[in-house]
Structure formats: C-alpha cells, structure tokens
C-alpha cells in the first residue's frame, strides 16, 4: 500500500468519525435545542403610570418564564398608554420571531387587528389582565365584575347612614379598557337605588391628573356639602381625587383598587377608605405558565384554565379568573403584608409611623 493510499484511508476514516460524532451530537441535542430555540416570548404591557406593571407584573412574569424555561428569550415592551405604539410593538415581536405574546392591551378594540395578524402568523396570544379582542388563545385576570361589586359594597358600608343623605361621585376609569366597564357594571349593580350619583365620569388613560380635574369640577358643580362619598375605580385615580378633596377641605369615603403603596398609606391616615387587592404574583405566574405551555405546543390543562370567557361576541377562550379581596385599615397586615406585596418598613415610613402604630403595624 502506498503512503498516498494510506493517507487517503486515514483521512476518510477521520472524516467518517467526525461525521458520526456530529450526527450523534445533533441527535442528542436536536429536540431539546429546537424546543428551547422556539421559546421566544413577547411581553407587552400597557403603561407605567400605574406602578404595578414595572414593579410587579414584569419581574414576576419574567421570573416565572425563566423558571419554567431557563433558555427562553423574552422581548419586553411598554406602550406608554399609546395604542398605536402597542400595535407597532406587536409587529416588532412578530418580526423578531416571538412564538407567544403575553398582551395587556392599551385599547382592547384597536388591538384586534394586531391579534388577528399574530393568529394568522401562527403566534399564540395570552390576554393578560384585560380581555383583548381578536382570536386570543388564553386569558388570565381577576373577576372584574366582582371587583366592582366589592368596591360598591365596601363604599356602602363606609357611607353607612349617610348613603341617602347626599350624593356620590363616580370615576370609572379609561373608556378604552374593557376592565373599566366591568368594574363600573359591578359597582352599579350594588350602588344603584341605594345612593344618588351626582356626577359620573370615565377617566381617559387612567390619568390621576384627569381624575383630579374631574373631582374639582364635581365639587364646584355639586357643592362640597352635598358629596358624601367617591367611587374611584383604581388607586391611581384615587391619588388625584384625594388631592382635590384635600384642597376643598373634604374627607369622605373614597374607594380604590390595585393596593398601590401610596394607597395603603392613604388608608392608614384616612384620606382613602379602602382598596381592592388583586395579588399580582398568582396572575403573573399563570400567564407565564400559559405562555410557556403554548410555546412548547402543549394544550392548557383544566387546572391552569378551568373556565372560559366569551370574546368578540361568541368566541370561547380558555381562562383563569382569580378572586380579589378588599383591603382596609384593619387588615393590611393580613393582606398586602402577608402576601409579600410590601414590608411593614416600606409602608411605615416616618410620615406614617404614628398611623402604623395605631393600626398595629409594628
């Protein structure tokens, strides 16, 4: 055998061995690598004026996704309350190759065409907190009608005998948010016939400044002596309302929602009566789990999505609806502190130390 022939045989053997190793590696890694590569998830949140989204929702969702799929790619977007921006962000997510989008819609109606575009591209959409229109694949939120009912009942309890002695003002939230309509309907189901509604507003963009101006206008129109209470759909609006009430020298029962830190502190000093806590972590964990399951091609189990909601008139969507809870001065420790939302130290800064002591927060 010549040296040239021996060299050729050796090279051929080495090449075959190399190909065999490569093939074995591809076989061993192929399914898993492809699976991980396909887990690319877009997270689209609506705004940052409400503190929950950046402080709680985003980190909780990202943490859970990484726990379930450590190699997952997460593309994050915040629309800054601009529906056009959010539509563009959906386009960007699709262009990047996201296989699932977790979507908290700025405007549930205007986002419909973007949801349809995602659906047509084979991309799954998990509606988060707000029920977006279009062919969504899953939905997680709280029972928003029940939130409104709880707000109405707690406001009536706070009004007591004064419920019939004057008028209340209602601030219902953004008209583009379907949740606001459900809060409003739930509150009306309790309040109608039991109080007189002197003024009622939808508040664009959930903007506290808008709520402040609306409340100031209501006080001027109705007269501060006639207003016995205020329904505020969330804590952001309540902040603006509380400022207007203080400027007018008023202190009447005031509702809220979201258990924001500033709202808990207002509750302690008596400038807000209660809020409704919707613990963020359970909602975020469920959304993340839904998204990872869908990215992996799995069907959503009945434990994960035990019910359905109706979207676009007749479309049934797999859903999970969680239960909210009222937080007042007497149960702060057993709700937001126990749930890990805030520590006593975060709540009880020097300004609120005396009020915390009175409430047993020490």
C-alpha positions in Angstrom: 0.0 0.0 0.0 1.5 3.3 -0.9 1.9 6.2 1.5 -0.6 8.2 -0.5 -3.2 5.5 -0.3 -2.7 5.0 3.5 -3.1 8.8 4.0 -6.3 8.8 2.0 -7.8 5.9 4.0 -6.8 7.6 7.3 -8.4 10.9 6.2 -11.6 9.1 5.2 -11.8 7.3 8.5 -11.3 10.5 10.4 -13.9 12.3 8.4 -16.4 9.4 9.0 -15.7 9.5 12.7 -16.2 13.3 12.7 -19.5 13.0 10.9 -20.6 10.2 13.3 -19.9 12.4 16.3 -21.6 15.3 14.7 -24.6 13.2 13.9 -24.7 11.8 17.4 -24.5 15.3 18.9 -27.3 16.5 16.7 -29.4 13.6 17.7 -28.8 14.1 21.3 -29.3 17.9 21.3 -31.7 18.3 18.4 -35.1 18.1 20.1 -34.1 19.9 23.2 -32.2 22.7 21.3 -35.1 23.2 18.9 -37.5 23.3 21.7 -35.6 25.9 23.6 -34.9 27.9 20.5 -38.6 28.1 19.8 -39.4 29.5 23.2 -39.3 33.2 22.4 -42.0 35.2 24.2 -43.1 38.8 23.8 -44.4 40.6 26.9 -46.4 43.7 26.0 -47.6 45.8 29.0 -49.8 48.9 28.5 -48.3 51.7 30.6 -46.1 52.8 33.5 -48.2 55.4 35.3 -49.7 52.6 37.3 -46.9 51.4 39.5 -47.8 47.7 39.3 -46.6 47.0 35.8 -42.9 47.8 36.2 -42.7 47.0 39.9 -44.6 43.7 39.9 -46.1 42.3 36.7 -43.0 42.5 34.5 -40.5 41.0 37.0 -42.9 38.3 38.2 -43.7 37.2 34.6 -40.1 37.2 33.5 -39.0 35.3 36.7 -41.6 32.5 36.1 -40.8 32.1 32.4 -37.1 31.7 33.3 -38.0 29.2 36.0 -40.0 27.1 33.5 -37.8 27.6 30.5 -34.3 28.9 31.5 -33.1 29.4 28.0 -36.3 31.3 26.8 -35.8 34.6 25.1 -38.1 37.4 26.5 -38.8 40.5 24.5 -40.3 43.2 26.6 -42.3 46.3 25.5 -44.2 49.0 27.3 -46.7 51.0 25.2 -46.8 54.1 27.5 -50.6 54.1 27.2 -50.4 54.6 23.4 -52.5 52.1 21.3 -50.6 52.8 18.1 -47.3 52.2 19.8 -48.6 48.9 21.0 -49.7 47.8 17.6 -46.2 48.6 16.3 -44.8 46.6 19.2 -46.8 43.6 18.1 -45.3 43.9 14.6 -41.8 44.1 16.1 -42.5 41.0 18.2 -43.7 39.1 15.2 -40.7 40.2 13.2 -38.3 39.0 15.9 -39.9 35.6 15.8 -41.8 35.5 19.1 -43.9 32.4 19.2 -46.2 33.6 22.0 -47.2 37.1 23.0 -48.5 38.0 26.5 -50.6 41.0 25.9 -52.1 43.6 28.3 -53.9 45.8 25.8 -54.0 49.6 26.0 -57.1 49.6 23.8 -58.9 46.2 23.6 -60.7 47.1 20.4 -57.9 48.8 18.4 -55.5 45.9 19.1 -57.9 43.4 17.4 -56.2 43.7 14.0 -52.8 43.0 15.6 -54.1 40.0 17.4 -55.5 38.7 14.1 -52.2 39.3 12.5 -50.4 37.2 15.2 -53.0 34.5 14.8 -52.5 34.4 11.1 -48.8 34.0 11.6 -49.3 31.1 13.9 -48.4 33.1 17.0 -50.3 32.4 20.2 -51.7 35.3 22.3 -52.3 35.2 26.0 -54.5 38.1 27.1 -53.2 39.4 30.4 -55.4 41.2 32.9 -57.5 42.8 30.1 -59.6 40.8 27.6 -58.3 42.0 24.2 -60.5 41.4 21.2 -59.5 39.1 18.4 -58.6 35.4 18.2 -56.7 35.2 21.5 -55.7 31.8 22.8 -55.9 32.2 26.6 -56.9 34.8 29.2 -55.9 35.3 32.9 -57.3 38.1 35.1 -59.4 38.7 38.1 -63.2 38.6 38.2 -63.6 42.2 37.3 -67.4 42.4 37.8 -66.7 41.1 41.3 -64.1 43.8 41.8 -66.8 46.4 41.1 -69.2 44.6 43.4 -66.7 44.5 46.2 -66.0 48.2 45.7 -69.7 49.1 45.8 -70.3 47.0 48.9 -67.4 48.5 50.8 -68.3 52.0 49.8 -71.9 51.5 51.0 -70.6 50.1 54.3 -68.3 53.1 54.7 -71.2 55.5 54.0 -73.5 53.8 56.5 -76.5 56.1 57.3 -75.1 58.9 55.1 -75.7 56.9 52.0 -79.1 58.6 51.4 -78.1 62.0 52.8 -76.2 63.3 49.8 -74.6 62.3 46.5 -71.6 60.4 45.4 -69.2 61.0 42.5 -68.1 58.1 40.3 -64.7 57.9 38.5 -64.9 54.7 36.3 -61.5 54.6 34.5 -60.5 54.5 30.9 -63.2 54.0 28.3 -60.7 52.0 26.2 -60.1 49.4 28.9 -62.7 46.6 29.0 -62.0 46.0 32.7 -63.1 49.5 33.5 -66.5 48.7 32.0 -66.7 45.6 34.2 -65.7 47.4 37.3 -68.3 50.0 36.5 -71.1 47.5 35.9 -70.2 45.6 39.1 -70.3 48.8 41.2 -73.6 49.9 39.7 -75.1 46.6 40.4 -74.6 47.3 44.1 -74.9 51.1 44.3 -77.9 51.8 42.0 -81.0 52.6 44.1 -79.0 52.9 47.3 -77.2 56.1 46.6 -77.7 59.1 44.4 -75.0 59.6 41.8 -74.4 63.3 41.4 -71.6 63.1 38.8 -70.1 60.2 36.9 -67.0 60.2 34.8 -65.0 58.0 32.5 -61.3 59.0 33.0 -59.2 58.7 29.9 -55.9 56.9 30.2 -56.4 56.2 33.9 -54.7 59.5 34.4 -54.7 60.9 38.0 -54.5 64.4 36.7 -57.7 63.9 34.8 -59.4 62.5 37.9 -58.2 65.5 39.9 -59.7 67.9 37.5 -62.9 65.9 37.3 -63.2 65.8 41.0 -62.5 69.5 41.4 -65.3 70.2 38.8 -67.7 67.9 40.6 -67.1 69.7 43.9 -67.6 73.1 42.2 -70.8 71.9 40.5 -72.5 69.9 43.3 -71.1 71.8 46.3 -68.8 70.1 48.8 -71.5 69.8 51.5 -73.6 67.6 49.2 -70.9 65.0 48.4 -70.9 62.1 50.8 -68.6 59.7 49.1 -66.5 59.0 46.0 -66.1 55.8 43.9 -62.7 55.6 42.3 -62.1 52.6 40.1 -58.4 52.4 41.0 -55.7 53.8 43.3 -54.1 55.9 40.6 -57.3 57.9 40.1 -57.8 57.9 43.9 -54.5 59.8 44.3 -55.7 62.6 42.1 -59.1 62.6 43.7 -57.7 62.7 47.2 -55.7 65.8 46.3 -58.8 67.5 45.1 -60.7 66.6 48.2 -57.9 67.8 50.4 -57.8 71.1 48.5 -61.5 71.6 49.2 -61.2 70.7 52.9 -63.1 67.5 52.4 -62.7 64.0 53.8 -65.3 61.5 52.6 -65.2 57.7 51.9 -63.1 57.0 48.9 -62.6 53.7 47.1 -59.7 52.3 45.1 -58.1 49.2 43.6 -54.7 47.7 43.0 -53.3 48.0 46.5 -50.6 50.6 45.5 -48.2 51.6 48.2 -49.4 55.2 48.3 -53.0 53.9 48.6 -52.1 51.8 51.6 -50.5 54.8 53.2 -53.6 57.0 52.4 -55.7 54.3 54.0 -53.6 54.5 57.2 -54.1 58.3 57.5 -57.7 58.2 56.5 -57.7 60.0 53.2 -58.7 56.8 51.3 -61.0 54.3 52.8 -60.1 51.0 51.1 -58.6 49.4 48.1 -59.0 46.1 46.3 -56.0 43.8 46.2 -55.6 41.6 43.2 -52.4 39.8 44.1 -50.0 40.2 41.1 -47.9 37.1 41.5 -50.6 34.4 41.0 -51.8 36.2 37.9 -48.3 36.7 36.6 -47.3 33.1 37.3 -50.4 31.8 35.5 -49.8 34.0 32.4 -46.2 32.9 32.2 -47.1 29.2 32.6 -49.8 29.5 29.9 -47.2 31.2 27.6 -44.5 28.5 28.1 -47.0 25.7 27.6 -48.3 27.2 24.4 -44.7 27.9 23.2 -44.0 24.2 23.7 -47.1 23.1 21.8 -49.0 21.9 24.8 -52.7 22.2 25.5 -53.7 24.2 28.5 -54.8 21.9 31.3 -58.1 22.3 33.1 -56.2 23.2 36.3 -54.5 26.0 34.5 -57.5 27.3 32.6 -60.6 25.9 34.4 -63.2 28.1 32.8 -63.9 30.1 29.6 -64.8 33.6 28.7 -66.6 35.0 25.7 -64.6 37.2 23.3 -65.9 39.0 20.2 -69.5 38.0 20.9 -69.3 34.2 20.6 -65.6 33.0 20.7 -64.9 30.9 23.8 -61.4 31.4 25.3 -59.7 29.2 27.9 -59.4 31.3 31.0 -58.5 31.6 34.6 -60.3 34.2 36.8 -58.9 34.9 40.3 -60.6 36.3 43.3 -59.9 39.8 44.6 -60.0 41.0 48.3 -60.9 44.3 50.0 -58.1 45.9 52.0 -58.9 48.4 54.7 -57.1 49.8 57.8 -57.9 46.7 59.8 -56.5 44.0 57.6 -53.4 45.5 56.0 -51.1 43.1 57.9 -53.2 40.1 56.8 -53.4 41.0 53.1 -50.7 43.1 51.4 -48.0 42.4 54.1 -48.8 38.7 54.4 -48.9 38.3 50.6 -45.4 39.8 50.4 -46.5 42.9 48.4 -44.9 45.3 50.8 -43.0 45.0 54.1 -44.0 46.9 57.2 -40.9 49.0 56.8 -41.9 50.0 53.2 -45.3 51.1 54.4 -44.4 52.7 57.7 -42.0 55.4 56.7 -41.6 58.3 59.3 -44.6 60.2 57.9 -46.9 57.2 58.6 -45.2 55.9 61.7 -47.9 57.1 64.1 -50.8 55.8 61.9 -49.0 52.5 61.5 -48.8 52.2 65.3 -52.5 52.9 65.6 -53.2 50.2 63.0 -51.0 47.6 64.8 -48.3 47.7 62.1 -45.1 47.5 64.1 
